[in-house]
Amino acid sequence: MSYCFDGYVLDAGRRELRSGSSLVEVEPQVFDLLFHLIKHQDRVVSSEELFDTVWQGRVVSLSTLTSRINAARRAVGDSGAAQKLIKTIPRKGYRFAGEAKLEHDTPQDAPEATTGLRQEINFCVSADGVRVAYAKVGSGPPLVKAGNWLNHLEYDWDSPVWSHLLKWMASEHQLIRYDARGNGLSDWDADEISFEAFVRDLEAVVDAAGLERFALFGASQGCAVSIAYAARHPERVSKLVLYGGFARGKRLRGDPAVIAQSDAMITLMRTGWGQENPAFRQIYTSLFVPGGTPEQMRWFNDLQRSTTSPENAVRIRLVSDWIDVQSLLPEITMPTLVLHCRDDAVQPFEEGRKMAAGIPGARFVCLEGKNHLVLESDPCWRRFREEIAMFLAA
């Protein structure tokens, strides 16, 4: 959705503020503050409400709020003296005084529109007899998304964290994705949960889906699974897209502090994963989507408990910590695109850079952002989408 006012356009989906055809640079907090004021232009918004919305309850000073208000005014050609668009209501809060008209994106402005898309969920059997759930949706060239931490075919499709990515992919491709063993709709009681088993699950899915040649997308630990598959089956993978990934797990990076942190997280998983109180899971959520809205964080908290058991969460996390596909990187022969957010708190930017450097001819794209999962509201979402679309179409 977009709001038009006084010669400006605030595009909430793209998180852009424009004056005519020119892009106005604004900090994320300033954008969030301006968007909230415009969205609630029919009333006075209190300082406390802005603290809760923009800073999500974190303790910040009144001077910080005043600074962001002044920055928002400058961004739209206003000032504290004029208060033409953003008025201060003494002892009450702030009010957007302009007339902002809401305009929903047209299909031409939103090529990712997915009206009528319905996914079809099926099951296949991996080499050791584990049942793996997979979904097909959309039409066009096949694009396979490897399983990662954590997935659920039904919940992800409608979630405020994954749905924009999945539905955009399905709008231009036949998207095939699956829940790896131990989580989602696949078997939870698998005797073996290992990296090798995760690769076998991917092999089983693409065979069951009847795919001969396809593009492969991996995110987070799904990057390593994708690399292993592509190295074994280069004749079947036409292009490889890797986002937010790594070639070596946390326990192989030689940093005692990282290993100690991983040990602490595993201990907390064993004791706190299945509890009603989401306090522990919130720690994980804050790493994956630190820039998420309260709704997105609540959803991610609930997903973690709903999609796997405490025991399986520990087993899957330990597999991830010991992943090592560094020796396979030189064997990747298909065109490869690697993307990574500069301030990713889950997988360091340097790990993504090293992974790209090890793959012959790989193109590396640095995205400005801190979320491990690219949200639709992230400033880098548009570039993320454009880079992948151009790479797959070339």
Summary of the structure (lengths in Angstrom):
residues: 394
radius of gyration: 22.4
end to end distance: 30.1
largest distance: 71.7
contacts: 1290
relative contact order: 0.10
helix: 41%
strand: 19%
